[in-house]
Amino acid sequence: MLLPQLFLTLILLALCSFAPGFLFVRHLRWSGLEKLCGSVALSLTLLWLAAWAVYVFAIPSGYLGICILSALAAALGIKDALQLFRGARVRRATLGYAVLLAWTLLIVLVIRNYSGAQWSGDWLEHFQRTLYFLHHFPLSTPVFGGYQLPARPPMMNVIAAIFLGVTADRFELLQLVFVFLNLLLFLPCCLMLPVVVKTRRIRILPLVALFAMNPAVMQNATYTWTKSLTACYVILAVYLYLSAWRKRDSLRMIAAFVCLASGMLVHYSAGPYVVFFALHYLLVLWRTRPEKVKELALIALASGFLLLTWFGWSIQTYGAKSTFTSNTSISSPTPYQGGNAEKVLGNMVDSLVPRVLYAPDSVHTRDLRQPYAPATLRDFAFIFYQTNLIFSMGLVGGPLVLWWLLGVFRKREASPRAHPSRVRTFWIWLISSTVLVGLSVVGERDYLGSAHLTLVPMEVLGLTLLAACSQQRRWITALLVAGCAVDFSMGVLLHARVQHLDNTEQTTYFSGLGFGNGRFLIGAPGPDTIGAGAWANWSGKHFLQVWTEWQRAGAAFHAGDPALEKHHQGLQTATAQRIQEDDTIWHGWYRRHAGEIQFLGDHAGPADTTSLLLLLAAIGLLGAMARQAPPVTAVAAGTPTSSRSRRK
């Protein structure tokens, strides 16, 4: 039954993520790729509005109605859609996205347990939030992880509820939905390629390869959370803003701010970008804009209405205090005892210089060391790639991006015209201010780095610059291929292999109930066990099944022994409290699904076939990237032009 549900979900995702928005965008005087990206962004925003109305007003069969209306929109726009996909850039971008989607789903088929350093629980939280909106859980329902509902904006969860509502409330389907949505940031990056480099020939394959081999991109795509879709909206907003600036186009400018508002509804990490663009528009552009009062009013109305759909409901339901202070940027679960300036400076240092390089034996890296040695290696590589601003763009790619940017920003603009230099200043301020603000709003002192929280758009734009410049010189391509090989081996393949592990008759990677030192122990380290974060994810996956089993096993262990009566009572109380969470938090979901969550990787089984296929696919993709290297005698295809957007 799962395979037809997956197929139907994929068809509905493609239909609903394009057709509703395209019905409105198709007649605009935009390029084909602009229409594609605009259609996707607008479609998801319309899906949010429709699905949110279904939830708030409890409309029966509302999710099915949304899919039917999307199909009707597709039928009305089929002729224009066929013409759109005849365009070369649109076809290449769509094909690149399809290849990236297939690649990422192959990685998902390897994964049977989420893990990585001490990261745990976010995937479960977003699954429970999706079920919250899908099944209309009571407002008093606690959110998994101890958060309040307003701590996270709901747009991606509400959109996912559409597809689970039409098919089934299974986690495997949520995985497919989140992979599909999180990879959509590839499309606006294709749109940005001619903006960040001066070249007439734009290749999509290098961008596909860099995305596929990048550990940070793949983690954000395969882990069921929401930062990548936010980055999609932010990057599209950057493009539309620059294009509106250059063309003095009000529609693009309004669309840019609507994208930022939508990004805020997906994840609050869009906040620093909203602040930057609002200030830049008001202080730099507004006085020179045509019909500036009308444009500003429309921006405020459109963006304000969109944000009000969530914030207005949340304030009315939970109050202003919970709405605006429950986010971890404001109310951190582990408040820092030092000064705020010291916290910000420390987070900036650790987000730029990996602690695993300069202090591998510090107290903050000791938790990464585990009895199972490959997991220790994976966790050190995981922190190196995931939480660092520079190396999140790759072992070679990050330093290359930094070198190129420093070179470009040092140069004086040769043109006497003011506009190009102002755009260069825009890029300098965009990068510097969002990095500073993005790291400043982190609520806790993260000694392993915190670039992954708000700086995903900057990291992905860096990969876009790498892809655009990869055709400059043959040695650049060779360096990038070598760097991608290391990134894939240490940050993607090894990571997926550790996430593939589960208990066998021979090896226990995740320990259960034991007795030692005169007390019951759950999850105690063993000779082959993986770290505490991985164990928390594993126990969350098998939640009701394992806690019920531990309750029975504990009761049967030396039953009737007076010396253990106190320990038996303590264990029974603890396990009963955890089992009760299936009713209080999940409203019986685990009980209805055999007591555990199934991953897509569980259906692929414990064999290494998917890992081998992933390795072969990586070899083929790296080989294709190497074959596109320019000839030794070729003239450079282009140079980074963060200071100048391409003229049309």
Secondary structure, DSSP 8 states (H G I E B T S, - for coil): -HHHHHHHHHHHHHHHTTHHHHHHHTTSS--HHHHHHHHHHHHHHHHHHHHHHHHHTT-TTHHHHHHHHHHHHHHHTHHHHHHHTTSHHHHHHHHHHHHHHHHHHHHHHH-SS--STT--SHHHHHHHHHHHHHTT--TT--BTTTB-GGGS--HHHHHHHHHHHHS---HHHHHHHHHHHHGGGHHHHHHHHHHHB--S---SHHHHHHHHH-HHHHHHHHSS-SHHHHHHHHHHHHHHHHHHHHHT-HHHHHHHHHHHHHHHHH-GGGHHHHHHHHHHIIIIIGGGSTTHHHHHHHHHHHHHHHHHHHHHHHHHHH-HHHHHH-STTTS-SS--SS-HHHHHHHHHHHHHS-HHHH-TTSTTTGGG--SSHHHHHHHHHHHHHHS-TTGGG-TTHHHHHHHHHHHHHHS---SS-HHHHHHHHHHHHHHHHHHHHHHHT-SS--TT--HHHH-HHHHHHHHHHHHHHTTS-HHHHHHHHHHHHHHIIIIIIHHHHHHH----SS--SS--EEEETTEEEES---TT---HHHHHHHHHHTHHHHHHHHHHHHHHTTTT-GGGHHHHHHHHHHHHHHHHHHHHTSTTHHHHTTTS---HHHHH-SSSHHHHHHHHHHHHHHHHHHHTS--TT------B-TT-----
